[in-house]
Amino acid sequence: MPTNQTIIIGSGMAGLHAGALLQAEGVQVTLLEAAAEWGGCAGKFQRGKFRFPVGATLGIGFEDNGIHRRVLNYLGADLSVISLQQAMTVRIGGEDFPYFTNREQFLAMWAEKEPETFPQIAAFFDEAWQIASALRKYMSHYAVLFPRTAYEWQALFNGFNIRSLKLAPYINKTMKTLVDKHGLADTDSFIHFINGTLLDSMQTTYEHVHLLLGATALNVYHEGAYYVEGGLYRLAEELVESIKINGGTVKKPSRVVAVARGNERRWSVKDHRGRHWEADNVVFNTGINNAADLLPSAHRDKLSKKFIRHSVPEKQWGAATMYAAVKEDVIPPDAALFYQVLVDPAQPAEEENHFFVSLSAHKDLKRAPEGFRTITVSSHIRIENWQSQYAYDDKKAKFIAAVKRELETLFPGFNQAAVHFESGGPVAWERFVLRKSGTVGGLPQTRENALWNAVSHREIGSGLWLCGDTVYPGAGTIGAASSGVHVARSISGKKIL
Ligand SMILES: Cc1cc2nc3c(=O)[nH]c(=O)nc-3n(C[C@H](O)[C@H](O)[C@H](O)COP(=O)(O)OP(=O)(O)OC[C@H]3O[C@@H](n4cnc5c(N)ncnc54)[C@H](O)[C@@H]3O)c2cc1C
C-alpha cells in the first residue's frame, strides 16, 4: 500500500488543482464529488441541445505565467482558450465603458469618458497597477501566510524584491485610501466601474476591499482575459483526466457524509452510499461552512475562533442566476461576450440592479447548435433577504423580470427569440454544488477577512486540509486554484511549481 494516500472531497477548482498536482507527484488520490458534474461553481449543466456554465464564465489565469496555464503545462495537458481584447463591456445607467485588456486602450477610453478627471484616473490606475505588479511576483510563487516549511519560506523570500518594500505603506489600507488620494470619490462613473469589478472578484466595494487585493483585481484583466470554448468546465475535465491518466481515482456522484479516525491514525471517509475509504490526508474542497459539519466532533469542538468567525454564512453573498438560449439573429455581430450591467447607478449594485451577463461565442457548438447562443446571467444577492418562501418567490420573480428587461435592452427582440429560460437562487446553489445556505464566491476580501486574517489551508491540522474560495487567498477560480497548490505542496512536501 502506498504510504501517502489522499482523499479530496469536492471537485471545485481548488480540489481539482490539488488532486491533479498530487497525483502527478505520486501521491495516491481519490477524489469524491457529490454532484453529477465536475467543477462545482465552474461546472456546467445540459438542457437538451444547450449547455450552460453554472457560474464562472470569464477565464483568467491562462496567460503564460497564470496559475491555470502553469498547472496545465506542468501536467502536460492543454486547453486552448481565446484571448479577449475587451474583457467585457461595463454598462452603467445605459452608457457603455469597454473594459479593454490593453492598458493604453483602457486609459484612452477613460480620457474620452471623463476628460476632466482623467489625469487623476490615470494616476490612480498607474499606482494600482504598480502595487499589483509588485504583489504579482509574490503571488507567482504561491507563498502562504504564514510559512512553516523550508520551501514555504523560500516561496515567500523569492516573491520579495526591492520593489516589495514599496508595498509597506499600503499593507493595512483599503482601496478607499487610493481613491481619496487621487480625489476620485465623486467621479461617479469611475466609482461604479471599479466597484463592479471589485464586487465580482473580491466580493466587496472600494471602501472595504483590502488595498493590495483590490489593486490585484483592477490589474487582473490587463494580464489577460479569456473565453474558453464550451466553458470553464473544460478546465475541470482536463484536471480530472490528468488525475485518471496518472493512476488516481475519481468518483461522482459520491457525497461525503462523515470523516472519522480510521485505523493506525489514518482517516476514514464515508459517502452517502455507505462506501468507505481510508487515507493519510483528507482535503476539504467543500467550503469551510460545510467542512465543519463533516468533521469528527473532537475536531469540531477545537476549531479556531477564526474558522468559526469565517464560517458564518451571513458574511458571504449568494447568487441569483438565469440561463437562456436564444436565436442568434438578435445578437448583434459586434456584441461583447461579457457584460456587466448596473441598471440604476443610484441604487446598490446587487439583486435586480446589477448583472454579469455571459454569452456563448458565435459558433461555439459545445454550448449551442448553429444559429443559437446561450446566455448565463448572475447577480449578487443577500441571502438573508431570501429566507421565507414568500420572500424567495418574490425576489426570484423580480430578478427574472429585471434580467429579461435588461436582455431585451441589450439585444432588442431577445424575449421573442428566446427558446429556453431557467433560473436559480440560493436553494439551487445549495442543492447542486452543496454550498451551505447557497453562499458562493468566497468571503469579501476586507482587511478583517483577507491575507493573514484568512483561514489557512492548514487551519485544522492532523492531516485534514482546506482549499477553495473560502480559504486563503480566496476569490474566484485563480484564488481557489492557488489554495489547491498550497495543499498539494503541504501534502507532497514538494515545491512542485
Ligand atoms: C455566479 C458565479 C459567477 C462566477 N463567475 C466567475 C468568473 O467569471 N470567473 C472566475 O474566475 N470566477 C467566477 N466565479 C467564482 C468561481 O466560480 C469560484 O470561486 C470557484 O469556482 C470556487 O471553487 P472552489 O474550489 O472553492 O469550489 P466549488 O466550486 O464550491 O466546488 C466545491 C465542490 O465540492 C463538492 N462538494 C461539496 N461538499 C461535498 C461533499 N460532502 N462530498 C462530495 N463533494 C462535495 C460540490 O458539489 C462542488 O462540486 C463565479 C462564481 C459564481 C457563483
Ligand as a Chemical Component Dictionary entry (heavy atoms), coordinates in Angstrom:
data_LIG
# 
_chem_comp.id                   LIG 
_chem_comp.type                 NON-POLYMER 
_chem_comp.pdbx_formal_charge   0 
_chem_comp.three_letter_code    LIG 
# 
loop_
_chem_comp_atom.comp_id 
_chem_comp_atom.atom_id 
_chem_comp_atom.alt_atom_id 
_chem_comp_atom.type_symbol 
_chem_comp_atom.charge 
_chem_comp_atom.model_Cartn_x 
_chem_comp_atom.model_Cartn_y 
_chem_comp_atom.model_Cartn_z 
_chem_comp_atom.pdbx_ordinal 
LIG C1  C1  C 0 -22.448 33.010 -10.351 1  
LIG C2  C2  C 0 -20.947 32.946 -10.258 2  
LIG C3  C3  C 0 -20.166 33.502 -11.265 3  
LIG C4  C4  C 0 -18.764 33.424 -11.178 4  
LIG N1  N1  N 0 -18.012 33.923 -12.210 5  
LIG C5  C5  C 0 -16.678 33.747 -12.200 6  
LIG C6  C6  C 0 -15.916 34.078 -13.344 7  
LIG O1  O1  O 0 -16.456 34.510 -14.376 8  
LIG N2  N2  N 0 -14.565 33.865 -13.288 9  
LIG C7  C7  C 0 -13.949 33.347 -12.174 10 
LIG O2  O2  O 0 -12.720 33.179 -12.167 11 
LIG N3  N3  N 0 -14.665 33.009 -11.075 12 
LIG C8  C8  C 0 -16.007 33.181 -11.076 13 
LIG N4  N4  N 0 -16.752 32.782 -10.005 14 
LIG C9  C9  C 0 -16.076 32.247 -8.808  15 
LIG C10 C10 C 0 -15.622 30.808 -9.007  16 
LIG O3  O3  O 0 -16.548 30.067 -9.741  17 
LIG C11 C11 C 0 -15.431 30.130 -7.669  18 
LIG O4  O4  O 0 -14.769 30.984 -6.757  19 
LIG C12 C12 C 0 -14.626 28.842 -7.775  20 
LIG O5  O5  O 0 -15.013 28.094 -8.912  21 
LIG C13 C13 C 0 -14.839 28.055 -6.493  22 
LIG O6  O6  O 0 -14.088 26.893 -6.497  23 
LIG P1  P1  P 0 -13.919 26.034 -5.190  24 
LIG O7  O7  O 0 -12.737 25.170 -5.398  25 
LIG O8  O8  O 0 -13.931 26.900 -3.989  26 
LIG O9  O9  O 0 -15.146 25.037 -5.088  27 
LIG P2  P2  P 0 -16.659 24.934 -5.541  28 
LIG O10 O10 O 0 -16.836 25.444 -6.904  29 
LIG O11 O11 O 0 -17.553 25.402 -4.472  30 
LIG O12 O12 O 0 -16.785 23.355 -5.629  31 
LIG C14 C14 C 0 -16.868 22.549 -4.481  32 
LIG C15 C15 C 0 -17.288 21.172 -4.930  33 
LIG O13 O13 O 0 -17.328 20.325 -3.790  34 
LIG C16 C16 C 0 -18.457 19.481 -3.888  35 
LIG N5  N5  N 0 -18.818 19.052 -2.538  36 
LIG C17 C17 C 0 -19.214 19.840 -1.506  37 
LIG N6  N6  N 0 -19.486 19.085 -0.421  38 
LIG C18 C18 C 0 -19.235 17.804 -0.775  39 
LIG C19 C19 C 0 -19.337 16.564 -0.092  40 
LIG N7  N7  N 0 -19.766 16.494 1.161   41 
LIG N8  N8  N 0 -18.980 15.426 -0.756  42 
LIG C20 C20 C 0 -18.538 15.470 -2.029  43 
LIG N9  N9  N 0 -18.460 16.632 -2.738  44 
LIG C21 C21 C 0 -18.804 17.783 -2.115  45 
LIG C22 C22 C 0 -19.519 20.347 -4.542  46 
LIG O14 O14 O 0 -20.528 19.564 -5.146  47 
LIG C23 C23 C 0 -18.686 21.136 -5.547  48 
LIG O15 O15 O 0 -18.623 20.493 -6.795  49 
LIG C24 C24 C 0 -18.147 32.821 -10.067 50 
LIG C25 C25 C 0 -18.924 32.267 -9.047  51 
LIG C26 C26 C 0 -20.311 32.303 -9.146  52 
LIG C27 C27 C 0 -21.133 31.669 -8.071  53 
# 
loop_
_chem_comp_bond.comp_id 
_chem_comp_bond.atom_id_1 
_chem_comp_bond.atom_id_2 
_chem_comp_bond.value_order 
_chem_comp_bond.pdbx_ordinal 
LIG C1  C2  SING 1  
LIG C2  C3  SING 2  
LIG C2  C26 DOUB 3  
LIG C3  C4  DOUB 4  
LIG C4  N1  SING 5  
LIG C4  C24 SING 6  
LIG N1  C5  DOUB 7  
LIG C5  C6  SING 8  
LIG C5  C8  SING 9  
LIG C6  O1  DOUB 10 
LIG C6  N2  SING 11 
LIG N2  C7  SING 12 
LIG C7  O2  DOUB 13 
LIG C7  N3  SING 14 
LIG N3  C8  DOUB 15 
LIG C8  N4  SING 16 
LIG N4  C9  SING 17 
LIG N4  C24 SING 18 
LIG C9  C10 SING 19 
LIG C10 O3  SING 20 
LIG C10 C11 SING 21 
LIG C11 O4  SING 22 
LIG C11 C12 SING 23 
LIG C12 O5  SING 24 
LIG C12 C13 SING 25 
LIG C13 O6  SING 26 
LIG O6  P1  SING 27 
LIG P1  O7  DOUB 28 
LIG P1  O8  SING 29 
LIG P1  O9  SING 30 
LIG O9  P2  SING 31 
LIG P2  O10 DOUB 32 
LIG P2  O11 SING 33 
LIG P2  O12 SING 34 
LIG O12 C14 SING 35 
LIG C14 C15 SING 36 
LIG C15 O13 SING 37 
LIG C15 C23 SING 38 
LIG O13 C16 SING 39 
LIG C16 N5  SING 40 
LIG C16 C22 SING 41 
LIG N5  C17 SING 42 
LIG N5  C21 SING 43 
LIG C17 N6  DOUB 44 
LIG N6  C18 SING 45 
LIG C18 C19 SING 46 
LIG C18 C21 DOUB 47 
LIG C19 N7  SING 48 
LIG C19 N8  DOUB 49 
LIG N8  C20 SING 50 
LIG C20 N9  DOUB 51 
LIG N9  C21 SING 52 
LIG C22 O14 SING 53 
LIG C22 C23 SING 54 
LIG C23 O15 SING 55 
LIG C24 C25 DOUB 56 
LIG C25 C26 SING 57 
LIG C26 C27 SING 58 
# 
